[in-house]
Amino acid sequence: MGSQVFYRKWRPQTFAELVGQPHVTQTLLNALKSGNISHAYLFCGPRGTGKTSTARILAKAVNCLNNGKGEPCNQCDLCKAITEDRAMDVIEIDAASNRGIDDIRELREKVNYAPSQARRKVYIIDEFHMLSREASNALLKTLEEPPPHVIFVLATTESHKVLPTILSRCQHFDFHRLSRTDIAAKLIETCRIEKINIEPQSLQLIARSSTGSLRDAWNLLEQLATHYGKEINFSQVQAMLGITGDSRAKEIVKYLIANDLKMGMATLNSVNIDGLDLHQFNRDVVEYLRGLLLIKTGASDAVDLNSEDIGELKELAVTASLTKVLNAIKLFGQIDLGNDNTSTLRLELALVECYLSQENQMPVTPKPETSSKATSKSAPSAGVQTPAKPKVSIPSVPADTSEIKTKPIQTDQKSSPPLSETSLVKDAPQAAAPALSSDIERLRSSWKQILDGVPNNLKRTNAIALLRSAGVKPLSIEGETVILSLKYTIYKDKMEKPEYQQIAEKIISDFLGHRCKIRCVCEPENNHLVKAAIKLGAQVTSVEEK
């Protein structure tokens, strides 16, 4: 027994030893005491929560030679045989590898044979949801009216996949994920007997990483003991579990709340340079953000961090708005790095989105017009400040709106200076307007569908992630060049990388049906005059640097 792995060596042998499932153990003990044992049970719940162990304990309890009306004695021959996996009348079947109708037909034939030693035969079918539909239906009649000497225990992690006709013929028990406190307490007991010297905070870390599965926690503990021996410290646990423990995850949260984009981007850059595991780093950021959310909403007792981190988060919660914390959790929580563990682009995009969303929420106080030109017919409404930059030339619009459809907009057809960051809008050349308008309008109206329909081999590329997340919009078309507007300079710089441009050019060319190139500009923020001019048919011909 000493050579067994921890989860088999220390698996519970009585109902009292089961952790975290009192609603199951008490019900089964009551049934044993009264003699009202069901012919079929369905145990559902996450992995490592005690489903199979409970089934084995139940098999011992109903066949125990010294009791049979409660806890098994674990001393009689039958209890020992079941514990040591040599009892012929307790049959464990893995439905994942015995899922066909022929396997079930063989089972049905053997069910009718009387037990060789025990009072009752117990069939434990693990991962029952893996049975094929035909196999489940073949078992249905036997499950409904089995011989009196047979008990079925079906265990599954996905009860929604079990046929309703099967569910209705079983007593259904839901096993819950184990709490970190229960797992840590069990690990302390294991370490005491195994003489493993490890800090309590390390066991808490193992319990957190096991996500409610005691079996996973035992496996992690055994892996640590095998690698480091009987003396295990906190940093070794962090290294084995791939947990960074890097303070920069906490710093990112501070910069998010302070709206310090510059320092946030610099921190992400240092994380990338140092080669940290980006999956784990992002999990750490989300964990700190969750802690901040819990503290902000008055649930600080639920925060599973050390006292120093909790103290810092409490200070941060004083200045953090609930809206900003919630938005940050959504943006960082939905990041899917996939197999790309080398690029911080998605983290950078989430950081910038947090910054921009906070910027958009800042109130802007309108100023009254001071110039005499504000009283002219073409001026905006009173009380709204007209932007000084960028300068915009808007085609005059006749009072009678019907003339807009028939009267062409007069334009200046001089050559266009090169583009830069602040848009200067001039009237579009009339000769190119029909084809240009048709292509650009199709591109604008179908932009989301274009990105959604990219081939699978491109969907996970950083270029597509940037096109989706950076507020990219088709602005205009100049000959064979499509002008894309982006909200922020950092997005523009990334989009101008050759590999990004190639992907963007491919998907746009495929949509338009002819080869085209792209050029990127920064969209002038909140410039309603530019947007109005473009709607009337004007075209971006030059951009001035800010």
C-alpha positions, 0 to 999 in steps of 0.5 A: 500500500506504501507504493500507492499514489496519494489519492489512492492511498488516502481515499476515504474508506468510510462515510465519516472520512468523506470531505464536503458532501454531508448531504450525500453521506447523511442520506445514505446512512439513513437509508442503510439504517432503515434498510431502504436501499435503492436499486440505482443511484446517480452521482453527479459532480466535478472530478475529484469530489468523491463520487467513486469513493462514495460508491465503493463505501456504499458497496462495503456498507451493504455487504459488511459482514459485521454491520450492514446497517451503517458504516462499514467496519473495514475489518471483515473479509468482504470490506478488505476485499473491496478496499483492495480491489479483489471483490468479484461482486463489486464490478467497476466499469469505465463507460468511456472505454466500454460504451457500445451496445455490445458491452451493455448486452454482456453486462445484462447477461451477467447481471442475472447471476447471483453474487459469489460471496457478497449479499449484493452485486454492485455495478459502479459505472464511471463516466456514465454520460459517455455511453452511446444512446443505443447502449443507454437504451439497452440498459434502461429496462435492466436499470428499471427492474434489476434483480433484487441482489443488484445495485447500480451506481452511475457516476458522471461529471455531465448529468445533462448528457444522461437520458431523462429516462435514465435520470427518472429511474435513479436516486440523484445526488449532486456532489459539490466542489470542495472548499479550499478550507476543507482541502487544506485541512485534508492536506495538513492531515496527509502531510502530518502522517507522511512527515512532509514539512510545508508551510500553511500558505503553500497548502492554501496555494495548492488548494486554490490551484486544485479548483475544488478537486481533492484528488488534484490537490493530492496529486500536486502535493505528491508531485512536490514531494517527489521533486523537492523531498520532505522539505518544501517552501513557498517559492518551490510551490509557486515554481511547480504550479507555474504561479508567477508571484510577480508584483507587476500583476498588482502594479497593473491593477494600480495603474488601471485605477490611476488611469496611468496608461504610460506606466501600465504599457511600460510594465507590460513591456517589462513582463514580455521582456522577462519572458513571464508566463502570460496565461498565469500573469493574466490570471493573477491580474484578474485575481487582484481585480476580483479581490478589489471588486469584492472589497469594493462591494463589502465582501472582503471576507471572501478575498483569498489573498494574503493580508498585505495584498488585502491591505493594499487593495483596501487602500486602492478601493477608496479611489476606485470606481465600481464601474471601472473595476467591473469594466477592467474585470470584463476586459481582462477576464475575456482575454484568450491568449490561446497558444500565443504565450509570447505576445502581450498584444491582447493585454495591451489592448485590454489596458488601452480599452480601460483607459479609453473607457475612463476617458470617455466617462470624464465630463466635458463642460461646454464653453460659450462661443466668443468669436463673432463668426459663431453667429453665422448661418453655418455655425454650430448651436449656441453653447457648443465649442467649435474645435480649432483643430482640425480645420475642415472645409464642408461643402455648402448644403442647400436649404431644400433637402431635395437638392442634395440628391440631384445637385453634385458637390463641387470640389477642388481636385488638386493633388492631395498632400500625404496623410498624417494624424489629424484629418483635413477634409476636402470635397471628393472628386465628382468623377470618382464618387460613384464607384468610390462611394459604392465600395466604401459604403459596402466596406463600412456596412459589412465591416463586422461581418468581414471580421467575423467571417475570416478563415479559421487560420487567421482568426487567432492572429494578432492582426485580427485581434487588433482589427476587432478591438482597436475601433478600426473603421474604413474611412475612405478609398483613394484609388487602390488604397483603403484608408483605415482610421484607428482611435489611438496612435499605438494601434496605428503603429502596430497596424503598420507592421508589414505582417499585420498589413498583409492580413488586412489587405488580404481580407479587404481585397477578398471582400472587394474583389480586387487587389488593394492596399491599406493606409492607417490614420488616427481618427480625430476624436469627437470631430462631428464636423469631419463626420458630417462632411464625410456623410455628405460625400467629402473625402479625407485628402490630407492629415496634419500632425498634432 
